[in-house]
Amino acid sequence: MLRYAARLWLASAAAMTLAACSSSQTLEPNPNIVPTGYKQEILAALTTSLDDPTNLRDAYISDPVLTSTGSNQRYTACVRFNARDADHRYIGSTDRIAYFYAGHLNQLVEASKEQCGNAAYKPFPELEKLCLANKCN
């Protein structure tokens, strides 16, 4: 019986040591997971960042591609649209670049020609249909 208790104690001690080792190491997420819900995340970001996120025209988006950003690589997607300002006047076509980290939108900022000039755009009708209840007209 004493041998069994000693073995049980050793096994418990070993298990606790392994558990302590694994919990003290923080696992970093893979920064380059392919974003799958990228359109919905971009729609949500534009809803809150545009003066008038309704009645957008000429909306286009590119598929996410792995892009060099400084010394790292991240998935990015380009978005082009013609939005209205606070006075409901169209301001002209603008390009934004979306940066993704671990499969989710991290940043959506104005893009330069170098960043989105060669993007393979395709229609983004979901953005043109964006509607905020009583703001749709």
N, C-alpha and C positions, 0 to 999 in steps of 0.2 A: 504494500500500500504506500509506503514511503517513497519507493521508486516512482510509482505512478504520479504522486503529488509533485515530485521534483521535476519529472518530465513535463507535467502540465504547467508548472511554474515557468520552466525554460521556454516552452512553446508560447506562453502568454507574453513573456518578456520580449521574445523575438518579434512577435506580432506588433507589440506596442512600439518597439524600436523602428520597425519598418513603417508603421503608420506615421510616426513622428517625422521620419525622413521625407515621406511623400508629401506631408502637409506643409513642410517648411519650404518646399520648392514651389514657386509660382509658375504655372504653365502659361506662357505667352500664346495668344491665339495666332493662328496662321493669318498673316495680314493679307494674303493673296487668295482668298476664297472667291470663287466666281460669284458676283452678285446676281441673285436670281430675281429678287423683287425690286430691281433698280427703278423701273418705271413708276411704281407706286411711291417709292421713297422720294423720287424727284418731284412727283406731283405734290406730295405733302409739303416738301420744302418750298416749292414755288408758291403754294397757296398762302404761306405765311410771310414770304419775303417780297412779293410783288405788291405795288400800290393797288392795282386792280387785277386780280388773278382770273378774271372772267373774260370771255370773248377774245381769247388770244387767236392770232392768225399765223399762218405759215409756220406751223410747229413741226420740227424735225428732231430726231434723236439718232445717235449712233449706238451700236452695240458696245458693251464694255470690252475694252482691250487692255492688255497688260502694257503699261507705259513706264518708261524711265522717268522718275521724278527725283532729281538730285542723285544721291547715291543709292536710292531704293527703286523698286518697281512696285507700282500699284495699278489696280484696275481703274480706268477712267472711262467716262462716256461724255460725249458732247451733246448739247441741247441748243437748238436755234429756234427763236420765236419772235413774234412782233406783239408786244404787250402794250397796254394802255397805261397812261400815267394817272395821277389822282384826279385830273380834270377829264378823264375818259378820252383823251386824245392818243392815237397810236404814236409811239415814239420811234419806230423803225426796228429793223431786225437786229437782234443781239444774240451773241453766242455765250454760253456758259459751259464750264467744264465741271463735271462731278467726279470727285475723288472718293474711292471706296476703301474701307479698311475692314478686314475680316468679313467681307461679304455685305457690308452695310454702308450707306451713304455717310461720309465723314465731312465733306465740304462741297459746296456748290457755289462757285465764284465765276466772275466774268473771265472769259477766255481770250487769249491773244490769238492772232492769226497762226502763229507757230504751233499752238496747242491744238487748235481745232480746224485749221485751214485745209487739212487733207482728210478730215473725218468722212466716213462713208455714211452719210445721213439717209434716214428713211422716214417716211411720214410718222407723225406722233399725234394721231387723232384724239387720243385720250386727253392730251393737253388742250387741244382746241375745244373740247367739250367740257372742260373744267367749269364747274358751276357751284356757287355758294348760295344756295337757296334764294333769298330775295334779291341777290345781286345779279341774277341772270336776266339779261335783257338784250 
